[in-house]
Every structure is written in structure tokens, then in C-alpha cells.
Amino acid sequence: MSATTPDHLRFLDDPISLRITWDRLVSISEEAAATLVNMAFSSIIREVGDYSCLLMDASGSSLAQPKTSVPVFIGTLPATVRHLLAKFPAETLKPGDALITNDPWLGTGHLNDVTVVTPVFRAGKLVAFTGAAAHMSDIGGSLNMGSSRDMFEEGFLIPPSKLMIAGQVNQQLLDLFLANVRSPDQVEGDLHAMLAANQIGANGLLGLMEDLQLESVTPLAEKIHSLTEIAMRKAIEAVPDGRYEAAVDIGDYEGDIHLNVAVIVEGSNITIDYAGSSAESLFGSNCPMSFTYAYSVYPLKCLLEPHLPNNEGCFKSITVTAPEGSIANARPPCAVEMRNRVGHMAHAAIFTALADIMPDRVMGHSGSAPVTCDVFAGQFDDGRRFVESLCVNGGTGARPAADGIVTGFPGNMSSTPVELIESATPLLFLQKSIVPDSGGAGRYRGGVAQRMVIRNTSKYPLSHSMFYSRQKHAAEGVLGAAAGAPNVVAINGASLAKPVGRHDVLPGDEVTIQMPGGGGKMPVAERDLNAILWDVQEGYITEAGALRDYGVNLHDLTRG
């Protein structure tokens, strides 16, 4: 700032005042997120956390998001705002408007994720945007996961539209949307929760502007983005220049997908290039570029500057490219429902590519990726219908200097609580437990898997939609460690050769779902003996597993 800088902007030159302001932005976004969670009707938002709330400046550049947000939305929401502004220029927006879309190529990559954006006005001037993106419990379509041949089979498309017009709900649009989903009450409730969250974010941002006497958030945004970009560029400069390549294979609805990545480091810039990856799939694993971008920059940020608050400046030094028409840059109207098959596996290729030059930072491949979200639909004995999502995590890869755990990565969604599913559906969980010997062995062990056995207690058949892809391609270890255990899905004890698509579950049938374990890190021979003994004591490995995977005979140790 120069000597002519207005007094009310001098806080931007004071590190302490700026940090307080920065933290306040994050706090505002977290208050918006709390509003969304508390008001949401569906478990996938309320319990699982498949959502984000974002504060943006008047151009759509991100300012702050909650710490609990799903990583993909920080990479997609700003781009969505820019697409919306192309349809609804800033000068045409009015107080009380709210915009909406779920176009996969303008938003987060598939139809279930709906984005709602609210323009923020101060003294009649557009000064910012607040946005919420969240997974709807149902979006119509066939519920036949992964088998669709184009986007039109997958559900209801909302082009860039106004959900609110001058403070009034666009009822015609809302009625049309709700007429095409199986759980209209949940969907409508979630949309109103998103609108409320945006308003809470707008109120907080306007309060901050009032306190700081800001007529525009632009000076604050420029300062935050500049400092963040400088920090990221400094972190990139510490990485040796070069081209680092790796590839992973992923199970598709039929056959496999090959995902090839080159991480190219040049000074303070990084390019992630997916040339050499598979062409577009005939099925729903295609990934729009928006989703590929988001889940490419996120693992890089985890490696380079994990504690830096997320905003637009984090990613100005990173470029992501993929050949148009490839699995990582699919074109409309490709089927994209299961685009996370590709996006969630980007971390595995990137971590493997950089393992030799960043051995202290990379993780083993995650057994929680690609994330799975089973959908059960049917009816109770009294005829009431239900649609409920069951999200479950496997084991993460071994962490940089610790064992993996059972949680989500690179997505950070929680597992759906058993009690909620049992109260909202005629499903009974007979078992939910960890699986010994399922985490990849290494100096640092991969996170263990978990297994569930679920019974249909209704007198009616129900449909179970699923898409599992780690039967043949387990989560690999890095730097000489072993892979985790693969998926297992069975009905009445008989393993499904192809656990994808939609299956009927008859009354009394029992579904077994075993999630994958995570990959380990560094050679098995380097694991501490006390860590092995602790694993046996806690049930993470068995005595037979200790002997098979680590060469440790517990009987000999006991006799010794």
C-alpha cells in the first residue's frame, strides 16, 4: 500500500490484522456451512457432509471455505459462477436473486451435485457471491449406477437458471424439478437449506465489510490471493524441476480405465497432464474437466502447502490439461454419474509420480477412493417409499509418517451412521466391523477395511445401486510397500462377479459389503516390531498375518 492508501485499508499491511480478517472470512463460511447442515433434510448432506459453502468476490474468485468442505467444490464453484455470469451478466442481477445449475460441465461433474449461488449487494452494488454446492439425495434417472450410455439417462438437468427472482422462488422451475425426483421433500428441503446458508454467508460478509468500512471486497481479495499465490509458488520452487510420470488402472463398468499422469515442474509452476489416458468410456465413468481439475490441484496442495487456507490464490501456479475426448476430459453428453472413478484416483497417480522426490510427504493409495455411495430404494411394509444413500469409507493409504486410518481421502465425506439408515429404511445391519489383515503392509501400514452385512427386512424387494471398482485393482502401496485388500460385495454369501449397476435385494436377502484397505508406505522390513505387536493386540492384523506379511512369529516371541 502507498502513502495515499485510505486509512480503512491499512489493515491489509498489518499481518496480524490481516490474519484476523482472513480467519473471520473462514468463520463466516463455517457459519454458513453449519446452517446448511442443521437445516438439510437428506443424510448425505447432514451426516455424510457432501457439500461446501464458499465466499467469493464479485468476479467469482474464491475467498474462503469451511475446513470441512468437500475438496472438489473449491475447484469447481468459482468456475460455475463464471458460467452463470455468462448467462446472467452482473448488471442484470438484482437483490433477492439466486442462481442454480447442475450441468456437469459447468459444475461439479455430475447431475446429483446442485450448485446454488447468491449475489451479494451493498448499497445497491454487486460486491460478492456466496455459493453452496451439495449432493441431492435423488436427481431422477435410472439409478443403474455406471451403466448409463449418456447423461440423459442419469437424471434431471437444470441449465443455468434463476431459483429466486427478486426474493420470490421461481416456482415453475422448482415444480418441474421436483416432479422428476423420487424424494421431492428431501430435495426441496435441501435447496431451501442451501439458500439459507448462502444468506447467512452474505450477512456475515456484509457485516465484515461494514466493520472494515469496505465498499468492495476487491482489495481484500487481491491481498489474500497474492499472499496465497506467493506461498504456493515458494513451495513449488522447492521441488526439483522435471517431468514425473505414473499411471493407475481403474475398474470400469466393463473392462478397465487407464489413467496416465505427468507432473511437470518448471520453476514456480506445475502442469498436470493426462495425455495417454483412456478415451471416453461407453459408460458413466467419464470425467468432465472441471472435476479432473479439482481433484488434481487438491492432492498437490496437500503435498505442497497443506495448512494454507483454500482460496483462488492456491491454484494460480497450477495448470491441468487432458486431451479433449479422453476419460479425464469427457465431452457432453457423455454419461458422467460415476466420474469420481477417475477424479478420486488422480491422487494415486500423482503421489506415485512424486514419491521418489517427495518421499516424506506422499501417502499410499487410498482404499476410500474411488468413494462409494450405495443407493437403496424401495418401500416399507406399509407402502411408504424411500431412497437412501449409504456412504462408506475404506482405509486410507499410509500417511506421510503414520499408519492409515478408516476415513475418506481424497474426498472427506463421513460414513453414513448405521442408526440413521436403520431408522430411515427397512434395512438391518447385522455386522459392521473392521477387517484384520486388510491394510497394506509396510513401515507405515495402510488403513484397514470395514465390512458390513445388511438385511432387507421389508416384505418388498428393494433395489441396490452400487459401483465398486477395486476388485482387481487394490489400493497400491508406495516406496516398496504392499497393497491393501480389495472390495468384496456379496448377496447371501455369494460374491458378485460384477458389483456395479443395480441389483434386486429380495425380502430377507443379506448384502455383504467389504470396503478396500489402503496401501502401505515404505518396505515391510522397516516396520517397528512394537507396531506389529500393537496391531495384533488391537485387531488390525492377526497372528497369521503378522507371520505372512511381516515375518514375525508371535509364538516364538512369547516363548522368548
C-alpha positions in Angstrom: 0.0 0.0 0.0 1.2 3.5 -0.8 1.2 6.6 1.4 -2.1 7.6 -0.2 -3.8 4.4 0.8 -7.0 5.2 2.7 -6.8 4.6 6.4 -9.5 1.9 6.4 -7.4 -0.2 4.1 -4.2 0.0 6.1 -5.1 -3.2 7.9 -4.1 -5.0 4.8 -0.4 -4.1 5.5 -0.6 -5.4 9.1 0.0 -9.2 9.2 -1.9 -9.6 12.5 -5.0 -7.6 11.4 -5.0 -9.3 8.0 -4.8 -12.7 9.6 -7.7 -11.9 11.9 -9.7 -10.7 8.9 -8.8 -13.9 6.9 -9.8 -16.1 9.8 -13.1 -14.2 10.1 -13.8 -15.0 6.5 -13.3 -18.7 7.2 -15.5 -18.4 10.3 -18.3 -16.8 8.2 -18.1 -19.6 5.7 -18.3 -22.2 8.5 -21.3 -20.5 10.0 -23.0 -20.8 6.5 -22.0 -24.5 6.5 -23.4 -25.1 9.9 -26.7 -23.5 8.7 -26.8 -25.9 5.7 -26.0 -29.0 7.8 -28.6 -28.1 10.5 -31.4 -27.3 8.0 -30.7 -30.1 5.5 -33.2 -32.9 5.1 -31.0 -35.6 3.5 -28.5 -37.7 5.3 -25.9 -37.3 2.6 -25.6 -33.6 3.5 -26.5 -33.7 7.1 -24.5 -36.7 8.2 -22.0 -37.5 5.4 -21.0 -33.9 4.6 -21.2 -34.0 0.8 -21.4 -30.2 0.4 -19.5 -27.0 0.5 -20.2 -23.3 1.2 -18.0 -20.7 -0.4 -17.4 -16.9 -0.2 -16.4 -15.3 -3.5 -15.6 -11.8 -4.7 -17.7 -10.1 -7.4 -15.8 -11.9 -10.2 -16.4 -15.3 -8.7 -12.9 -15.8 -7.3 -12.9 -17.8 -4.1 -12.1 -16.1 -0.8 -12.8 -18.7 1.9 -14.5 -22.1 2.5 -15.1 -24.2 5.6 -12.4 -26.5 6.8 -14.9 -29.4 6.4 -15.8 -28.7 2.8 -15.5 -31.4 0.1 -12.3 -30.5 -1.7 -13.8 -30.7 -5.2 -16.1 -27.8 -4.7 -13.4 -25.2 -4.0 -12.1 -26.1 -7.5 -15.5 -26.0 -9.3 -17.7 -23.4 -7.6 -15.7 -20.3 -8.9 -15.9 -21.7 -12.4 -19.6 -22.3 -12.0 -20.1 -18.7 -11.0 -18.3 -17.5 -14.2 -20.5 -19.7 -16.3 -23.6 -18.4 -14.6 -22.4 -14.8 -15.1 -22.1 -15.6 -18.8 -25.8 -16.4 -18.9 -26.8 -13.7 -16.3 -24.4 -10.7 -16.5 -23.8 -8.9 -13.3 -25.7 -5.8 -14.4 -28.9 -7.9 -14.8 -28.8 -9.4 -11.3 -30.9 -7.9 -8.5 -31.1 -8.2 -4.7 -33.1 -11.3 -3.9 -31.9 -13.3 -6.9 -30.3 -16.7 -6.6 -28.9 -18.8 -9.5 -28.9 -22.6 -9.9 -27.4 -25.3 -12.1 -26.3 -28.9 -12.0 -24.9 -29.0 -15.5 -21.9 -31.4 -15.1 -19.7 -29.4 -17.4 -20.4 -26.1 -15.7 -20.4 -27.5 -12.1 -19.0 -30.4 -10.2 -19.1 -33.1 -12.9 -22.4 -35.0 -12.4 -26.1 -34.2 -12.1 -26.6 -35.1 -8.5 -24.5 -32.1 -7.4 -26.5 -28.9 -7.5 -25.0 -25.5 -7.2 -26.9 -22.5 -5.8 -25.3 -19.1 -6.0 -26.5 -15.9 -4.4 -25.3 -12.4 -5.4 -24.4 -10.1 -2.5 -25.3 -6.4 -2.8 -24.1 -3.5 -0.7 -25.6 -0.1 -1.2 -27.2 -1.4 -4.4 -23.8 -2.6 -5.8 -22.9 -6.2 -6.5 -19.9 -6.8 -4.2 -19.6 -10.6 -3.8 -21.2 -14.0 -4.2 -22.0 -16.8 -1.8 -22.4 -20.3 -3.1 -23.4 -23.7 -1.9 -22.9 -27.0 -3.7 -24.4 -30.2 -2.4 -25.3 -33.7 -3.5 -29.0 -34.2 -3.8 -30.5 -37.4 -2.4 -32.1 -38.1 -5.8 -31.9 -36.5 -9.2 -34.2 -38.8 -11.2 -32.8 -41.1 -13.8 -32.4 -44.9 -13.7 -30.4 -45.4 -10.5 -28.5 -48.0 -12.5 -25.1 -46.8 -11.5 -22.4 -46.6 -14.1 -24.4 -48.4 -16.9 -25.9 -45.3 -18.5 -24.8 -44.6 -22.0 -25.4 -40.8 -21.9 -26.2 -38.0 -19.5 -29.9 -38.1 -20.4 -30.4 -41.5 -18.7 -28.8 -40.2 -15.5 -31.4 -37.7 -14.3 -32.8 -34.2 -14.5 -30.6 -31.4 -15.9 -31.0 -27.8 -14.7 -29.4 -25.4 -17.1 -28.2 -22.1 -15.7 -31.4 -20.6 -14.2 -32.8 -18.4 -11.5 -34.1 -20.3 -8.5 -35.0 -17.0 -6.8 -36.2 -13.8 -8.6 -36.2 -10.7 -6.5 -36.8 -12.6 -3.4 -39.5 -15.0 -4.7 -39.0 -18.6 -5.5 -39.2 -19.5 -9.2 -42.0 -21.9 -8.5 -42.4 -23.1 -12.1 -38.7 -24.3 -12.2 -39.0 -25.8 -8.7 -42.2 -27.7 -9.6 -40.6 -29.1 -12.8 -37.5 -30.2 -10.9 -39.4 -31.8 -8.0 -41.7 -33.7 -10.4 -38.7 -35.6 -11.7 -37.2 -36.9 -8.4 -38.1 -39.7 -6.1 -37.7 -37.8 -2.8 -39.1 -34.3 -3.5 -39.5 -33.4 0.1 -35.8 -34.1 0.8 -34.7 -32.3 -2.3 -36.8 -29.2 -1.7 -35.7 -29.0 1.9 -32.1 -29.2 0.9 -32.5 -26.5 -1.7 -34.0 -24.2 0.9 -31.2 -25.1 3.3 -28.7 -24.0 0.6 -30.5 -20.7 0.1 -30.4 -20.1 3.8 -26.7 -21.0 4.1 -26.0 -18.5 1.3 -27.9 -15.8 3.1 -26.0 -16.4 6.3 -22.8 -16.2 4.4 -23.9 -12.9 2.7 -25.0 -11.4 6.1 -21.6 -12.3 7.6 -19.7 -10.9 4.7 -21.7 -7.6 4.7 -21.1 -7.3 8.4 -17.4 -7.7 7.9 -17.5 -5.0 5.2 -19.4 -2.7 7.5 -16.9 -3.2 10.3 -13.9 -2.5 7.9 -15.7 0.3 6.0 -15.2 -1.6 2.8 -17.2 -0.6 -0.2 -15.8 -3.5 -2.2 -14.1 -6.8 -1.2 -11.7 -6.5 -4.1 -8.7 -5.0 -2.2 -9.1 -7.7 0.5 -9.4 -10.5 -2.2 -6.4 -9.3 -4.1 -4.3 -9.2 -1.0 -5.3 -12.7 0.1 -4.9 -14.2 -3.4 -1.5 -12.6 -3.7 -0.1 -13.9 -0.4 -1.5 -17.3 -1.1 0.0 -17.5 -4.6 3.4 -16.4 -3.2 3.3 -19.1 -0.6 2.3 -21.8 -3.2 5.0 -20.7 -5.7 7.6 -20.8 -2.9 6.6 -24.4 -2.1 6.7 -25.4 -5.8 10.2 -23.8 -6.2 11.5 -26.2 -3.6 10.5 -29.2 -5.8 13.2 -30.1 -8.3 12.3 -29.2 -11.9 11.5 -32.2 -14.1 8.8 -34.4 -15.6 7.5 -37.1 -13.3 5.1 -39.8 -14.7 2.9 -42.6 -13.3 -0.3 -44.4 -14.1 -3.0 -46.3 -12.4 -5.7 -48.7 -13.7 -9.3 -48.5 -12.5 -12.2 -50.9 -12.9 -15.0 -49.6 -15.2 -18.5 -50.9 -15.8 -16.9 -53.2 -18.4 -13.1 -53.5 -18.6 -10.6 -51.1 -17.2 -9.7 -47.4 -17.4 -6.1 -46.4 -17.7 -5.2 -43.0 -16.1 -1.8 -41.7 -17.1 -0.3 -38.6 -15.5 2.7 -36.4 -16.0 3.6 -33.9 -13.3 5.8 -31.2 -14.9 7.6 -28.9 -12.6 9.1 -25.7 -14.0 10.3 -23.1 -11.6 7.3 -21.9 -9.6 4.7 -23.6 -12.0 3.3 -27.1 -12.2 1.4 -28.7 -15.0 -0.5 -31.9 -14.6 -1.1 -33.6 -17.9 -3.3 -36.6 -18.5 -2.2 -37.4 -22.1 -2.0 -41.1 -22.6 -5.1 -41.9 -20.6 -8.0 -43.9 -21.9 -10.5 -42.5 -24.3 -14.1 -41.7 -23.2 -16.0 -44.7 -21.8 -19.2 -46.0 -23.2 -20.5 -45.9 -19.6 -20.8 -43.5 -16.7 -17.1 -43.2 -15.6 -16.4 -40.2 -17.8 -14.9 -37.2 -16.0 -15.6 -33.6 -17.1 -12.5 -31.4 -17.0 -13.9 -29.4 -14.0 -13.8 -32.5 -11.8 -10.4 -33.6 -13.1 -9.0 -30.2 -12.3 -10.4 -30.0 -8.8 -9.1 -33.5 -7.8 -5.7 -32.8 -9.4 -5.0 -29.5 -7.6 -6.2 -30.8 -4.3 -3.6 -33.6 -3.7 -0.9 -31.2 -4.9 -1.9 -28.7 -2.3 -1.8 -31.5 0.3 1.8 -32.2 -0.7 3.0 -28.6 -1.0 1.1 -26.4 1.5 -1.4 -28.4 3.4 -2.1 -25.8 6.1 -2.6 -22.8 3.8 -6.3 -21.8 3.8 -8.1 -22.6 0.5 -8.7 -19.7 -1.9 -8.2 -18.8 -5.5 -4.5 -18.0 -5.0 -3.7 -21.6 -4.2 -4.1 -22.7 -7.7 -2.8 -19.8 -9.9 0.5 -21.6 -10.3 -1.1 -25.0 -11.3 -2.3 -25.9 -14.8 -4.2 -29.1 -15.5 -4.5 -30.4 -19.1 -6.1 -33.5 -20.6 -6.9 -34.4 -24.3 -10.4 -33.5 -25.2 -12.4 -36.7 -25.6 -10.3 -38.6 -23.1 -11.6 -40.2 -19.9 -10.3 -37.1 -17.9 -11.8 -34.5 -20.3 -15.0 -36.1 -21.4 -17.4 -34.2 -23.7 -21.2 -33.8 -23.3 -23.5 -35.6 -23.4 -21.3 -38.5 -22.1 -22.6 -40.4 -19.1 -20.8 -39.0 -16.1 -22.6 -40.2 -13.0 -19.6 -42.1 -11.7 -17.0 -39.5 -12.7 -15.3 -40.0 -9.3 -14.0 -43.3 -10.6 -11.4 -41.1 -12.4 -11.2 -37.9 -10.3 -10.7 -39.7 -7.0 -7.9 -41.7 -8.5 -5.8 -38.7 -9.6 -4.2 -38.6 -6.2 -2.8 -42.2 -6.6 -1.1 -41.4 -9.9 0.2 -38.0 -8.7 1.5 -39.5 -5.4 3.3 -42.3 -7.2 4.8 -39.9 -9.7 6.2 -37.7 -7.0 7.1 -40.5 -4.5 10.8 -40.6 -5.2 11.3 -36.8 -4.9 8.9 -36.2 -2.0 9.1 -39.5 0.0 8.4 -37.7 3.3 5.1 -36.3 2.0 3.3 -38.7 -0.2 0.7 -41.3 1.0 -0.1 -44.8 0.0 -3.1 -45.1 -2.4 -6.4 -44.7 -0.6 -8.9 -47.5 -0.3 -11.5 -44.9 0.2 -11.1 -43.9 -3.4 -13.0 -44.0 -5.5 -15.6 -43.1 -2.9 -18.7 -45.3 -2.9 -22.2 -44.2 -2.3 -24.7 -47.1 -2.5 -28.3 -46.1 -3.1 -31.1 -48.3 -1.6 -34.6 -47.6 -2.9 -37.9 -49.4 -2.2 -40.8 -49.3 0.2 -41.7 -50.2 3.8 -44.4 -52.8 4.5 -47.0 -50.0 4.8 -46.2 -48.9 1.2 -44.2 -45.8 2.1 -41.3 -45.3 -0.3 -37.7 -44.4 0.5 -34.5 -43.5 -1.2 -31.4 -43.5 1.0 -27.7 -43.2 0.3 -25.1 -45.3 2.2 -21.7 -43.8 2.0 -18.9 -45.9 3.5 -15.2 -45.3 3.7 -12.4 -47.8 3.4 -8.9 -47.4 4.7 -6.7 -44.5 3.6 -3.3 -45.0 2.4 -0.4 -44.9 4.9 0.1 -41.3 5.9 3.4 -39.4 5.4 4.8 -40.7 8.7 2.0 -42.8 10.2 -0.4 -45.6 9.5 -3.5 -45.1 7.5 -6.9 -44.8 9.1 -10.5 -45.6 8.3 -11.8 -42.4 6.8 -12.3 -40.6 3.5 -9.5 -39.5 1.2 -9.2 -37.6 -1.2 -12.8 -36.9 -0.5 -13.5 -36.1 3.1 -17.1 -37.4 3.5 -18.1 -39.2 6.6 -19.6 -42.7 6.6 -23.4 -42.7 6.9 -24.3 -43.7 10.5 -25.8 -47.2 10.8 -28.5 -45.9 13.1 -29.7 -43.4 10.6 -30.0 -46.0 7.8 -31.9 -48.3 10.1 -34.4 -45.6 11.2 -35.0 -44.4 7.6 -35.2 -47.7 5.8 -36.2 -51.3 6.4 -32.5 -52.3 6.4 -31.0 -54.1 9.4 -27.2 -54.1 9.9 -26.1 -57.5 11.2 -22.4 -56.6 11.2 -20.2 -53.5 10.9 -16.6 -54.2 11.8 -13.0 -53.7 10.7 -11.3 -56.4 8.6 -8.0 -57.7 10.0 -5.0 -58.0 7.6 -6.6 -55.7 5.1 -4.3 -52.7 5.3 -1.3 -52.8 3.0 1.9 -53.8 4.9 4.8 -51.5 5.1 6.9 -49.4 7.5 3.6 -47.5 7.7 0.6 -49.7 7.3 -2.4 -48.8 5.2 -5.7 -48.2 6.9 -7.8 -51.3 7.4 -11.1 -52.1 5.6 -14.5 -52.4 7.1 -17.2 -54.9 6.4 -21.0 -54.6 6.7 -23.7 -57.2 6.5 -27.2 -55.7 5.8 -30.6 -57.5 5.6 -33.7 -56.4 3.8 -36.5 -56.7 6.5 -39.2 -55.4 4.2 -41.8 -57.7 2.6 -41.0 -56.0 -0.7 -37.9 -56.3 -2.9 -35.6 -53.2 -2.9 -33.1 -52.0 -5.4 -29.4 -51.7 -4.5 -27.4 -49.4 -6.8 -23.7 -49.7 -6.5 -20.4 -49.1 -8.3 -17.3 -50.8 -6.9 -14.0 -50.8 -8.8 -11.3 -52.2 -6.6 -11.9 -55.9 -7.1 -8.9 -56.3 -9.5 -7.1 -53.0 -8.7 -6.4 -52.8 -5.0 -5.0 -49.6 -3.4 -1.3 -49.8 -4.1 1.5 -49.1 -1.7 4.3 -46.6 -2.4 8.0 -46.8 -2.0 8.1 -50.6 -1.7 5.1 -51.3 0.5 2.2 -53.7 -0.2 -1.3 -53.1 -1.5 -4.4 -53.1 0.6 -7.2 -55.7 0.4 -9.7 -55.4 -2.5 -13.5 -54.9 -2.5 -15.8 -57.8 -1.8 -19.6 -57.5 -2.4 -21.9 -60.5 -1.9 -25.6 -61.3 -1.7 -26.5 -64.2 0.6 -22.8 -65.1 0.8 -22.3 -65.4 -3.0 -19.7 -62.8 -4.2 -20.8 -60.7 -7.1 -18.5 -61.0 -10.1 -19.7 -57.6 -11.3 -20.7 -55.4 -8.3 -21.8 -52.5 -10.4 -25.2 -51.2 -11.6 -28.5 -52.0 -9.9 -29.4 -55.3 -8.2 -32.6 -56.5 -6.7 -32.4 -57.4 -3.0 -35.3 -59.7 -2.1 -37.1 -59.9 1.3 -34.7 -61.5 3.8 -31.7 -61.2 1.5 -28.4 -60.2 3.1 -25.9 -57.9 1.4 -22.2 -58.0 2.4 -20.1 -55.0 1.6 -16.4 -55.0 2.3 -14.5 -51.8 1.5 -10.9 -51.8 0.4 -7.9 -51.4 2.6 -5.3 -48.7 2.0 -1.9 -49.1 0.5 1.2 -49.1 2.8 4.3 -46.9 2.6 8.0 -48.0 2.6 9.3 -51.5 2.9 7.7 -54.1 5.2 11.1 -54.9 6.8 11.3 -51.4 8.2 8.2 -51.7 10.4 8.8 -51.5 14.1 8.2 -54.7 16.0 6.2 -52.9 18.7 3.9 -51.5 16.0 3.2 -55.1 14.8 2.5 -56.3 18.3 0.2 -53.3 18.8 -1.7 -54.1 15.6 -2.3 -57.7 16.7 -3.5 -56.5 20.1 -5.9 -54.0 18.6 -7.2 -56.5 16.0 -5.8 -54.7 12.9 -3.7 -57.8 11.9 -3.9 -61.4 13.0 -1.1 -63.6 14.2 -1.1 -65.4 10.9 -1.0 -62.0 9.1 2.0 -61.0 11.2 3.9 -64.1 10.1 2.8 -63.9 6.5 3.2 -60.2 5.9 6.0 -59.2 8.3 7.8 -62.5 9.0 7.0 -62.1 12.8 6.2 -65.3 14.6 4.4 -64.3 17.8 4.7 -67.8 19.3 8.5 -67.6 19.1 8.4 -64.1 20.7 6.2 -65.3 23.5 8.4 -68.3 24.2 11.4 -66.0 24.1 
